[in-house]
Amino acid sequence: MADDQAKGPASYFPSIEKKYGRPIADWQDLVRRSMPAKHMELVAMLKHDHGMGHGHANAIVAHVLAEDKT
């Protein structure tokens, strides 16, 4: 197994891009433009406004919030 394999929320990114047809950077920008908001509010926005499944929406939001903390 390769050491460079994505882990955590980023492991969902290839399937998110394939299923929803947009690059992850687009989704991350969308989440950042919707801030400040709580984690679950951002997840709900992706689900309601863009038809994203809960796991995919949660992965994007978790990754963005973790990235922005550092």
GIWOHU-V525840 format. One line per field, one symbol per residue. ss: DSSP state (h for helix, s for strand, l for the rest). Layout:
ss: ???
This chain:
ss: lllllllhhhhhhhhhhhhhlllhhhhhhhhhhlllllhhhhhhhhhhhhlllhhhhhhhhhhhhhhhhl
